[in-house]
Amino acid sequence: MLVNKNLYLLGLRGDSIRTIKKLRLMSGMTQREVAKVLNVAQSAVSQWENGKSRPQRKYRRVLAAIYNCGEDDIVSMCDEKAEGE
């Protein structure tokens, strides 16, 4: 899952379309799989991806590791999604 190295190439950095959902899709994981790794409900992952809520710091760390990006990337993607709605 070498997502981070491809973020610029795929237009996911510096672009308003970047979302944690795109990172999840690029990793080939389902919401259910991510939820299982984090030991949270699938609905929590859905809410993060839809800007309804933000993952707690402990989950952002794991998401960053899963998606091979920085924790700050996860935070900014959640913030961007919330601002766009």
C-alpha positions as CSV (number, residue, x, y, z in Angstrom):
1,M,0.0,0.0,0.0
2,L,2.4,2.7,-1.2
3,V,-0.3,5.3,-1.4
4,N,1.7,8.3,-0.2
5,K,4.2,8.3,-3.0
6,N,1.3,8.4,-5.5
7,L,-0.7,11.2,-3.9
8,Y,0.8,13.9,-6.1
9,L,0.7,11.8,-9.2
10,L,-3.0,11.1,-8.7
11,G,-3.9,14.7,-8.0
12,L,-4.8,14.0,-4.4
13,R,-2.6,16.7,-2.9
14,G,-3.4,20.3,-3.3
15,D,-6.7,19.4,-4.9
16,S,-10.2,19.7,-3.4
17,I,-11.1,16.2,-4.5
18,R,-8.7,14.5,-2.1
19,T,-10.6,12.5,0.5
20,I,-9.9,9.6,2.9
21,K,-12.4,7.6,0.9
22,K,-10.1,7.9,-2.1
23,L,-7.2,6.7,0.0
24,R,-9.3,3.7,1.2
25,L,-10.3,2.9,-2.4
26,M,-6.6,3.1,-3.5
27,S,-5.6,0.7,-0.8
28,G,-8.2,-1.8,-2.0
29,M,-10.0,-2.0,1.3
30,T,-13.7,-1.8,2.1
31,Q,-15.2,0.3,4.8
32,R,-15.9,-3.0,6.7
33,E,-12.2,-4.0,6.5
34,V,-11.0,-0.7,7.7
35,A,-13.5,-0.7,10.5
36,K,-12.4,-4.2,11.5
37,V,-8.7,-3.1,11.7
38,L,-9.7,-0.1,13.9
39,N,-12.2,-2.1,15.9
40,V,-15.0,0.5,15.1
41,A,-18.3,0.3,13.5
42,Q,-18.5,0.5,9.7
43,S,-20.8,3.5,10.1
44,A,-17.9,5.3,11.9
45,V,-15.7,4.9,8.8
46,S,-18.6,6.1,6.6
47,Q,-19.1,9.2,8.8
48,W,-15.4,10.1,8.5
49,E,-15.6,9.7,4.7
50,N,-18.7,11.8,4.4
51,G,-17.5,14.6,6.7
52,K,-20.1,13.9,9.4
53,S,-17.4,13.4,12.0
54,R,-13.6,13.2,12.4
55,P,-11.7,10.2,13.5
56,Q,-10.1,10.4,17.0
57,R,-6.4,10.8,17.1
58,K,-5.8,7.1,17.9
59,Y,-7.6,6.2,14.8
60,R,-5.9,8.8,12.6
61,R,-2.6,7.3,13.5
62,V,-3.7,3.8,12.3
63,L,-5.4,5.2,9.2
64,A,-2.2,7.0,8.3
65,A,-0.3,3.8,8.7
66,I,-2.9,1.8,6.6
67,Y,-2.9,4.4,3.8
68,N,0.9,5.1,4.1
69,C,0.4,8.8,4.5
70,G,0.8,11.4,7.3
71,E,-1.6,11.9,10.1
72,D,-1.9,15.5,9.0
73,D,-3.0,14.3,5.6
74,I,-5.9,12.5,7.3
75,V,-6.9,15.5,9.3
76,S,-6.8,17.9,6.4
77,M,-8.8,15.5,4.3
78,C,-11.5,15.3,7.0
79,D,-11.5,19.1,7.3
80,E,-11.7,19.6,3.6
81,K,-14.7,17.2,3.2
82,A,-16.5,19.0,6.0
83,E,-15.9,22.5,4.5
84,G,-17.1,21.3,1.1
85,E,-20.6,20.5,2.3
